[in-house]
Amino acid sequence: MDAARTEAILKAQGWAVAPDGADCWRGTVRSEGASFPTRVRLGADRLEVIVGPLMAAPAGPPDAHRVAALHARALAANATVRMARFALETDGSVVLCVDYPRAHLDDSEVRDALDAASYYAGRWFAQLAEIA
């Protein structure tokens, strides 16, 4: 899999992609009425799809309990999520990561990564928003 093929797949999937450096693109995952900024990167050994922030850190005065609850829920979800994982950014926001090994990566796996990102973003956004 090379950058040209990856970009072609993104465009075929209906993504309005913007290049963001070598082998990297920015776009938007849309799911259940919500849109999320997304970055796709074809690294040396992995295809990475990073949706985020899926949920920004709670706004307003620092509320350690809400932040801790948001983080605990996102990380607990990792036990039930397949092909993806939630991660925490240094600013407290939650991102969703999907990655596939680049070796033997084919078109269907790129599409699966995009589908997983869209599915899990939509599935978990409302639950995380209730906490934040």
Secondary structure, 3 states (H helix, E strand, C coil): CCHHHHHHHHHHCCCCCEECCCCEEEEEEEECCEEEEEEEEECCCEEEEEEEEEECCCCCCCCHHHHHHHHHHHHHHCCCCCCCEEEECCCCCEEEEEEEECCCCCHHHHHHHHHHHHHHHHHHHHHHHHHC
